[in-house]
Each structure stands twice: as C-alpha cells, then as structure tokens.
Amino acid sequence: MPCFAPVDKDMGELFAAGDWAEVFKWSPYTEWYLNSWSLPGSATAAHHQATYGDGTYADFVDEFRSRSSGVSVAHWAGLFAAAGAKYVVPVTKHHDGFLMWPSATPNPATSPLVRGPWMSERDHIGELAQATRANAMRFGVYYSGGLDWTFTPPPIDGFASMVRNVPVSVEYCDYVTAHVNELIDRYQPSVLWNDIAWPTPLNPNDTFARYYAKVSDGVVNDRFDMRAVLAGTLHSDFVTPEYSTKASKGKWEVCRGIGRSFGYNRMETEATMPGTDELIWMLVDIVARGGNLLLNVGPTADGQIPFAQAARLTALGWWLRVNGAAIYGTRPAVQHSGTTATAQEVRYTTAGATTFAIIQGSVEREVRLIGVGISSGAASDGAEVRMLGNDRVVPHAVRGEDVVVQLPDHLPGSPATVFAITV
C-alpha cells in the first residue's frame, strides 16, 4: 500500500555484494515494507515517519481493502496473454500474512499487527484464475510458507535472522497446511510456488503427494527447502534464481520484477526499469540457456497496471508474435551462444530439425554467423534459411564453419532478429 522502497540498487546487485545487512536495510522491494520500516536508519523508516507518523501497518490493510473492493483483475489476463505469457502465478499470501482470497482458515495469531480479518473479502485469486484460463494460459499460485510476520514479527537484518524468523509452532504448521491444501483443492494450480522455506516440523513431501494427486502435471519449485534440493535429498521441478540470470543445472526459472521491486513502487522511473530491447534480450538469453522467465507485474491497490510496465509487456508480446517459434518449446542448441562477423551477440535454440539464430539488434544486408555451419545443419544438402516473419527462403552460403545469409535492403529495426535454419 505505501508503495515505497529505495531504488538506488537492484536486488541482484545487493545479492552479489554479499552483505546481507545491506540487502535488508536497502531492499528495493516494496512488499518488504514492514521489515524495512522496522530497521533503524533505513530509507523506509525515514519515509514512514515523515509521511505517516504514528500510522500502523493495519491502517494500510484497511485502506487496501477499501480501494481494492472495486477492482476487476480479469482485464489483466488479456494483457498477460498479449505479452506472450504462457502461465500466470499471483501472490496469494506474502510475508505480511494478508490473504488475497477469502480463506476458510482465518489468521489465529494474536499479533498486535493484525486488525480485523487479515484477508480480502473478494476472491482476487479465483477471479484471476478464471480469466487466465479463459485466455488459454496456465494458472499457478505463490504462497509465502517460510515467513509470516503476523506469527513472527520483524526485524530481519541478515540471513541468520531470516532463518530464525520462520515460524515453527504447531499453530502455524496447521495454518499453512490448511492454506496450501485449500489452494490446491480450490484452484488446482499448475504451479505451486512456495517462498523462503517451509516450517521445519513439516515434511514437504506430504504436500507434494497431495498436490500431485490433484494436479498430475503440476510443478513445484525449490523453495520448500533450497539446501535439501541442492543436496539432492528433496524433490523440486525447477529452481528459482532471483534477479539473477545465472544458469542452474536442470530446469530453472528467473523471477524478477519489471523494475526493481515485485510490488508497485512509486519511486520507479524509466531509469530503474530495463528498456524493451533489454527486456527482450534478457528473455532470449535465458531461454537459450535452458531457463524460463517469470516476469513480475506490480499493480496498484486500485488494480491498475502502471503504463510503463504495460508498455514493456506489450512490446515483448509484439516481438514474440513474430519470433515466438524461437522461444516456445525450444531447447538450447549445442552451441547456444556466439557472435556475427560484426560482433553482434547471437543466441541459438533448437526445435526438431530447426536451429534458430537470434541476433541482438538489427541486421545489415549480409549476416555472417560465426562457427555454426555444421552444428546447425546449414552445411547439409537441402538446408534452408528463413527470417522469422516471412516464409520466403533467403539465400545463404556456408563458408567453412560460418553461415553467410543474404538479406533484402531496408529491413526495419528490431530488438532481436531471428533466422530459422532448417535441415
């Protein structure tokens, strides 16, 4: 609700620096407002005092409930589909414990934080599930199982204190189990996306068994217990680097906001968001290395998606309308990266007998792809090269290990240009 966090650094930079105290004190995540506010000397603490004085977090909840009462989330799904998304994963409960659906299991905590029903009156999750599926996309759910500040309040000022903050009481274990069971039964999500951890007295395999019995083709992430997943002692279907595009073994999915926060941050500017060209290339690079991109949208309390975010999603979808064959259902090529003779970056994906060469930026009349002649199959008899967006075969020649493609004049500019090399 306060939609404020400092934007000096993004979380990837803070994580890379390795100073966990700085990570939490200067977090650009607005959804961590309650924790950032609790840390003396933080920008959020100063902002809260100057803006709200003695105002409480419960005041924000009351205002949110009022402002969101008239929201329709159905139109979001049309934008997500136009962006080229294939699945949608909304937050059902974040670390402040507030529920985005009217649960049959209310909050039992006696925390002074809680005032009134700590949940929405409308089923925002169910409404979005229906709209998402009506737009031919899969629907998943995010749930913060590891942190709930109505049970264990902030501050969290480092990695060790975050671990200590995970509730382990019988009451909390029963609470989260009931919630996740309810989410599974009510929405049958294709993705079960837990955050931070899972209460240590509980066995995640019990939840997995219930989930897979309901959704046989569903997937779970690694955050029920990331250390156990790394050690190979707990199952996960994919791992989840955050604000990092570093590849992992197996299936991986980058999660990040369009800007520097997951929740809406009124401090964001064009300078703190990737441009459309950068965003498209981020997706290309991730996919060419075997990953997915879970790109977060931060709506306001009134249900409005900021124009700057919508514009980026729309541009991403327009590029995918022409070039999606190089992204969807593909795998990394044997040689997944390279350059052209003019030093433009190239990423390679494959699907069946086709190799896709995705070149960063626009191209000239002649493009020379370095070192892919044999590995792409372009050296084989009958190989054909097309530029996506037009079925016409374009002339090409193999020069040793290089592929040289001849193009017409006056091609429009593009964030990335794709050639399909089919054997």
C-alpha positions as CSV (number, residue, x, y, z in Angstrom):
1,M,0.0,0.0,0.0
2,P,2.6,2.6,0.8
3,C,4.4,1.6,-2.5
4,F,7.7,3.0,-1.3
5,A,11.2,1.5,-1.3
6,P,14.6,3.0,-2.2
7,V,15.7,2.4,-5.8
8,D,19.4,3.1,-5.6
9,K,20.3,-0.6,-6.3
10,D,18.5,-3.6,-7.7
11,M,18.4,-6.8,-5.7
12,G,20.7,-8.6,-8.0
13,E,23.4,-6.1,-7.2
14,L,22.7,-6.3,-3.4
15,F,22.8,-10.1,-3.5
16,A,26.0,-10.1,-5.5
17,A,27.7,-7.8,-3.0
18,G,27.0,-10.4,-0.3
19,D,26.3,-8.0,2.6
20,W,23.0,-9.4,4.0
21,A,22.6,-6.5,6.4
22,E,22.7,-4.1,3.4
23,V,20.3,-6.3,1.5
24,F,17.6,-5.9,4.0
25,K,18.2,-2.3,5.0
26,W,18.3,-1.0,1.5
27,S,15.9,-3.5,-0.1
28,P,14.1,-2.1,-3.2
29,Y,11.2,-4.5,-2.6
30,T,8.1,-2.6,-1.5
31,E,6.4,-5.8,-0.4
32,W,9.1,-5.9,2.4
33,Y,8.0,-2.5,3.6
34,L,7.1,-3.7,7.1
35,N,10.5,-5.3,7.6
36,S,12.4,-2.3,6.1
37,W,10.4,0.1,8.2
38,S,11.5,-1.9,11.3
39,L,15.2,-1.4,10.6
40,P,16.6,1.8,12.2
41,G,18.4,4.1,9.8
42,S,16.7,2.6,6.7
43,A,15.3,4.8,4.0
44,T,11.9,3.2,4.5
45,A,11.9,4.0,8.3
46,A,12.6,7.7,7.5
47,H,10.0,7.8,4.8
48,H,7.3,6.3,7.1
49,Q,8.0,8.7,9.9
50,A,7.9,11.7,7.5
51,T,4.8,10.5,5.6
52,Y,2.6,8.6,8.1
53,G,4.0,9.4,11.6
54,D,2.4,7.0,14.0
55,G,0.3,5.3,11.3
56,T,0.3,1.5,11.6
57,Y,0.6,-1.3,9.1
58,A,-3.0,-2.2,9.8
59,D,-4.0,1.2,8.5
60,F,-2.6,0.2,5.1
61,V,-4.7,-3.0,5.2
62,D,-7.9,-1.1,5.9
63,E,-7.1,1.3,3.0
64,F,-6.2,-1.6,0.7
65,R,-9.5,-3.4,1.5
66,S,-11.4,-0.3,0.6
67,R,-9.5,0.6,-2.6
68,S,-9.4,-2.9,-3.9
69,S,-13.2,-3.5,-3.4
70,G,-14.0,-2.3,-6.9
71,V,-11.1,-3.9,-8.7
72,S,-11.6,-6.2,-11.6
73,V,-8.5,-8.3,-12.3
74,A,-9.9,-10.0,-15.3
75,H,-8.5,-7.4,-17.8
76,W,-5.0,-8.2,-16.5
77,A,-5.2,-11.6,-18.2
78,G,-5.7,-10.1,-21.6
79,L,-2.5,-8.1,-21.2
80,F,-0.6,-11.1,-20.0
81,A,-1.7,-13.1,-23.0
82,A,-0.8,-10.3,-25.3
83,A,2.6,-10.2,-23.7
84,G,3.1,-13.8,-24.8
85,A,2.9,-15.3,-21.3
86,K,2.0,-19.0,-21.0
87,Y,1.4,-19.1,-17.3
88,V,0.4,-16.7,-14.5
89,V,1.4,-17.0,-10.9
90,P,-0.2,-14.4,-8.5
91,V,0.7,-13.9,-4.8
92,T,-1.9,-15.5,-2.6
93,K,-0.1,-14.5,0.7
94,H,3.2,-12.6,1.1
95,H,5.3,-12.2,4.3
96,D,2.8,-9.8,5.9
97,G,0.4,-12.7,6.1
98,F,-2.5,-10.9,4.3
99,L,-4.5,-13.3,2.2
100,M,-5.6,-12.3,-1.3
101,W,-8.6,-14.8,-1.2
102,P,-11.3,-15.3,1.4
103,S,-9.9,-18.4,3.1
104,A,-11.9,-20.8,5.3
105,T,-8.9,-20.7,7.7
106,P,-8.6,-17.2,9.2
107,N,-5.5,-15.9,10.9
108,P,-5.3,-17.2,14.5
109,A,-2.4,-15.0,15.5
110,T,-2.7,-12.6,18.5
111,S,-0.1,-10.3,17.0
112,P,-0.8,-6.5,17.5
113,L,-0.2,-6.2,13.7
114,V,-3.5,-7.9,12.9
115,R,-6.7,-5.9,13.0
116,G,-9.9,-7.5,11.7
117,P,-10.0,-10.3,9.1
118,W,-6.4,-10.4,7.7
119,M,-7.8,-11.3,4.2
120,S,-9.5,-9.8,1.2
121,E,-13.3,-10.0,1.0
122,R,-13.2,-10.8,-2.7
123,D,-11.6,-13.8,-4.2
124,H,-9.0,-12.0,-6.3
125,I,-7.2,-15.2,-6.8
126,G,-10.2,-17.1,-8.1
127,E,-11.2,-14.2,-10.4
128,L,-7.7,-14.1,-11.9
129,A,-7.6,-17.9,-12.3
130,Q,-10.8,-17.9,-14.3
131,A,-9.6,-15.1,-16.5
132,T,-6.2,-16.6,-17.0
133,R,-7.6,-20.0,-18.1
134,A,-10.1,-18.2,-20.4
135,N,-7.1,-16.7,-22.2
136,A,-5.5,-20.2,-22.7
137,M,-2.8,-19.7,-20.1
138,R,-1.8,-22.0,-17.2
139,F,-2.5,-20.7,-13.7
140,G,-0.3,-21.2,-10.6
141,V,-0.1,-19.8,-7.1
142,Y,2.6,-18.2,-5.0
143,Y,2.4,-18.7,-1.2
144,S,4.9,-17.5,1.5
145,G,5.2,-20.5,3.6
146,G,8.5,-19.5,5.2
147,L,7.7,-16.1,6.5
148,D,4.6,-14.7,8.2
149,W,5.1,-11.6,10.2
150,T,1.8,-12.0,12.0
151,F,3.3,-15.0,13.7
152,T,7.0,-14.0,13.9
153,P,7.4,-10.2,13.5
154,P,10.4,-8.3,12.0
155,P,13.0,-7.1,12.1
156,I,15.1,-9.4,9.8
157,D,18.5,-7.8,9.4
158,G,20.5,-10.7,7.9
159,F,20.4,-14.2,6.6
160,A,20.6,-15.8,10.0
161,S,17.7,-13.8,11.4
162,M,15.6,-14.6,8.4
163,V,16.1,-18.3,9.1
164,R,15.2,-17.7,12.8
165,N,12.1,-15.8,11.6
166,V,10.5,-18.9,10.0
167,P,7.6,-19.9,12.4
168,V,7.7,-23.5,13.6
169,S,4.8,-23.6,16.1
170,V,2.1,-26.3,15.8
171,E,-0.4,-23.5,15.3
172,Y,1.5,-22.1,12.3
173,C,2.1,-25.5,10.8
174,D,-1.6,-26.3,10.9
175,Y,-2.3,-22.9,9.4
176,V,0.0,-23.1,6.4
177,T,-1.0,-26.7,5.7
178,A,-4.7,-25.8,5.7
179,H,-4.0,-22.9,3.4
180,V,-2.0,-24.8,0.8
181,N,-4.4,-27.7,0.9
182,E,-7.2,-25.1,0.2
183,L,-5.3,-23.5,-2.6
184,I,-4.7,-26.9,-4.2
185,D,-8.3,-28.0,-3.8
186,R,-9.9,-24.7,-4.8
187,Y,-7.7,-23.6,-7.8
188,Q,-5.8,-26.8,-8.8
189,P,-2.8,-24.7,-9.8
190,S,-0.4,-25.8,-12.5
191,V,2.5,-24.3,-10.5
192,L,2.9,-24.5,-6.7
193,W,5.4,-21.7,-5.9
194,N,6.4,-21.6,-2.3
195,D,8.7,-18.8,-1.0
196,I,11.6,-18.7,1.5
197,A,11.2,-22.1,3.3
198,W,8.7,-24.5,4.8
199,P,8.2,-24.9,8.6
200,T,10.8,-27.5,9.6
201,P,8.4,-29.7,11.6
202,L,6.5,-30.3,8.3
203,N,7.6,-32.7,5.6
204,P,7.2,-31.1,2.1
205,N,6.7,-34.5,0.6
206,D,3.3,-34.7,2.3
207,T,2.3,-31.5,0.5
208,F,3.8,-32.8,-2.8
209,A,1.8,-36.0,-2.6
210,R,-1.4,-34.2,-2.1
211,Y,-0.6,-31.8,-4.9
212,Y,0.4,-34.3,-7.5
213,A,-2.7,-36.4,-6.7
214,K,-4.8,-33.4,-7.6
215,V,-2.7,-32.0,-10.4
216,S,-0.7,-34.8,-12.0
217,D,1.1,-32.5,-14.5
218,G,1.8,-29.7,-11.9
219,V,5.2,-28.5,-10.9
220,V,6.7,-27.3,-7.6
221,N,9.7,-25.0,-7.1
222,D,12.8,-25.4,-4.9
223,R,12.0,-23.0,-2.1
224,F,10.4,-25.5,0.3
225,D,14.0,-26.3,1.2
226,M,16.6,-25.0,-1.1
227,R,19.5,-26.6,0.7
228,A,17.9,-30.0,0.6
229,V,17.2,-29.6,-3.1
230,L,20.8,-28.7,-3.7
231,A,21.9,-31.7,-1.7
232,G,19.6,-34.0,-3.8
233,T,17.5,-35.0,-0.8
234,L,14.3,-33.2,-1.7
235,H,12.4,-33.1,-5.0
236,S,11.8,-29.9,-7.0
237,D,10.7,-29.5,-10.6
238,F,12.7,-26.2,-11.1
239,V,15.0,-23.8,-9.2
240,T,14.4,-20.1,-8.9
241,P,17.3,-17.6,-9.2
242,E,16.0,-14.2,-8.2
243,Y,17.1,-11.0,-10.0
244,S,19.9,-13.2,-11.5
245,T,20.2,-14.9,-14.9
246,K,22.9,-17.3,-13.7
247,A,22.0,-20.7,-15.2
248,S,21.5,-23.7,-12.9
249,K,21.5,-27.4,-13.6
250,G,18.2,-28.8,-14.6
251,K,15.2,-26.6,-15.2
252,W,15.4,-23.1,-13.9
253,E,13.2,-20.0,-13.8
254,V,14.4,-16.5,-13.3
255,C,12.0,-14.5,-11.1
256,R,12.1,-10.7,-11.1
257,G,10.0,-7.6,-11.3
258,I,9.9,-5.4,-14.4
259,G,11.5,-2.8,-12.3
260,R,13.5,-3.2,-9.0
261,S,10.5,-4.3,-7.0
262,F,7.9,-7.0,-7.2
263,G,5.2,-4.8,-5.7
264,Y,4.4,-1.4,-7.2
265,N,6.9,1.2,-6.3
266,R,6.0,4.8,-7.0
267,M,9.7,5.7,-6.8
268,E,10.4,3.8,-10.0
269,T,11.4,5.7,-13.2
270,E,12.3,4.7,-16.7
271,A,15.9,4.7,-15.5
272,T,15.2,1.9,-13.0
273,M,13.5,-0.4,-15.5
274,P,15.0,-2.3,-18.4
275,G,14.1,-0.9,-21.8
276,T,12.1,-3.0,-24.2
277,D,15.3,-4.1,-26.1
278,E,17.0,-5.1,-22.9
279,L,13.9,-7.0,-21.7
280,I,13.5,-8.9,-24.9
281,W,17.2,-9.8,-25.0
282,M,17.0,-10.9,-21.3
283,L,14.3,-13.4,-22.3
284,V,16.3,-14.6,-25.3
285,D,19.4,-15.2,-23.3
286,I,17.6,-17.0,-20.5
287,V,15.8,-19.3,-22.9
288,A,18.9,-20.1,-24.9
289,R,20.5,-21.4,-21.7
290,G,17.5,-23.5,-20.8
291,G,15.6,-21.2,-18.5
292,N,12.2,-19.6,-18.1
293,L,11.4,-16.0,-17.2
294,L,8.7,-15.3,-14.5
295,L,8.4,-11.6,-15.0
296,N,6.5,-9.8,-12.2
297,V,3.9,-7.1,-12.7
298,G,3.2,-4.8,-9.8
299,P,-0.4,-3.4,-9.9
300,T,-1.6,-0.6,-7.7
301,A,-4.2,-1.1,-4.9
302,D,-6.8,0.1,-7.4
303,G,-5.9,-2.7,-9.7
304,Q,-4.1,-0.5,-12.3
305,I,-1.0,-1.9,-14.0
306,P,1.4,1.0,-14.4
307,F,1.7,2.2,-18.0
308,A,5.4,1.8,-18.1
309,Q,5.0,-1.9,-17.2
310,A,2.2,-2.4,-19.7
311,A,4.2,-0.8,-22.5
312,R,7.1,-3.2,-21.9
313,L,4.8,-6.2,-21.8
314,T,3.1,-5.2,-25.0
315,A,6.4,-4.7,-26.7
316,L,7.6,-8.1,-25.5
317,G,4.4,-9.7,-26.9
318,W,4.7,-8.0,-30.2
319,W,8.2,-9.3,-30.7
320,L,7.1,-12.8,-29.7
321,R,4.2,-12.8,-32.1
322,V,6.7,-12.8,-34.9
323,N,9.6,-14.7,-33.2
324,G,7.9,-16.9,-30.7
325,A,8.9,-20.1,-32.6
326,A,12.5,-19.5,-31.5
327,I,11.4,-19.3,-27.8
328,Y,8.4,-21.6,-27.1
329,G,9.1,-25.3,-26.9
330,T,12.7,-24.9,-27.7
331,R,15.9,-26.2,-26.1
332,P,19.4,-24.7,-26.0
333,A,21.5,-25.6,-29.1
334,V,24.7,-27.5,-28.8
335,Q,26.4,-24.1,-29.3
336,H,23.9,-21.8,-27.5
337,S,25.8,-18.5,-28.0
338,G,28.1,-16.8,-30.4
339,T,28.6,-13.7,-32.5
340,T,28.3,-12.4,-36.0
341,A,31.3,-11.2,-38.0
342,T,30.3,-7.7,-36.9
343,A,30.5,-8.7,-33.2
344,Q,26.7,-8.8,-32.6
345,E,25.7,-11.2,-29.9
346,V,23.8,-14.4,-31.1
347,R,21.9,-17.0,-29.1
348,Y,20.9,-20.3,-30.6
349,T,17.8,-22.5,-29.7
350,T,16.5,-25.7,-31.4
351,A,13.2,-27.4,-32.0
352,G,13.2,-30.6,-34.0
353,A,15.2,-30.2,-37.2
354,T,15.4,-26.4,-36.9
355,T,18.1,-24.2,-35.3
356,F,17.1,-20.6,-34.5
357,A,19.8,-18.0,-34.6
358,I,18.7,-15.0,-32.6
359,I,20.8,-11.9,-33.3
360,Q,20.8,-9.0,-30.9
361,G,19.6,-5.9,-32.6
362,S,19.0,-5.1,-36.3
363,V,20.9,-6.7,-39.2
364,E,22.6,-5.5,-42.4
365,R,22.1,-6.9,-45.9
366,E,24.7,-9.6,-45.2
367,V,24.9,-11.5,-41.9
368,R,27.8,-13.9,-41.2
369,L,27.2,-16.3,-38.3
370,I,30.5,-17.4,-36.9
371,G,31.2,-21.1,-36.4
372,V,27.8,-22.7,-36.8
373,G,27.8,-24.1,-40.3
374,I,28.0,-27.8,-39.4
375,S,26.5,-27.8,-35.9
376,S,23.3,-26.0,-37.1
377,G,22.9,-28.3,-40.1
378,A,23.3,-25.4,-42.5
379,A,26.1,-27.3,-44.3
380,S,23.7,-30.2,-45.2
381,D,22.2,-30.6,-48.6
382,G,18.7,-29.1,-48.8
383,A,19.2,-26.8,-45.7
384,E,17.0,-23.7,-45.8
385,V,17.2,-20.4,-44.0
386,R,14.3,-18.1,-43.4
387,M,13.9,-14.9,-41.4
388,L,11.0,-15.3,-39.0
389,G,8.0,-13.2,-40.0
390,N,8.3,-14.3,-43.7
391,D,8.1,-17.8,-45.1
392,R,10.5,-16.9,-48.0
393,V,13.7,-18.8,-48.2
394,V,16.6,-16.4,-48.1
395,P,20.0,-17.1,-49.9
396,H,22.7,-18.5,-47.7
397,A,26.2,-20.0,-48.1
398,V,28.5,-22.0,-45.9
399,R,32.0,-20.7,-45.6
400,G,33.9,-23.2,-43.6
401,E,32.2,-23.2,-40.2
402,D,30.4,-19.9,-40.9
403,V,27.0,-19.3,-42.3
404,V,26.5,-16.2,-44.5
405,V,22.9,-15.0,-45.1
406,Q,21.9,-12.6,-47.8
407,L,19.0,-10.2,-47.0
408,P,16.9,-7.6,-48.7
409,D,17.6,-4.0,-48.2
410,H,15.6,-1.7,-45.9
411,L,14.8,-4.1,-43.1
412,P,13.2,-2.3,-40.1
413,G,15.0,-2.0,-36.8
414,S,14.3,-4.7,-34.2
415,P,15.5,-5.6,-30.7
416,A,16.5,-9.0,-32.0
417,T,16.4,-10.6,-35.4
418,V,15.8,-14.3,-35.8
419,F,16.8,-16.8,-38.6
420,A,15.4,-20.3,-38.8
421,I,17.9,-22.8,-40.2
422,T,16.0,-26.0,-41.2
423,V,17.6,-29.2,-42.4
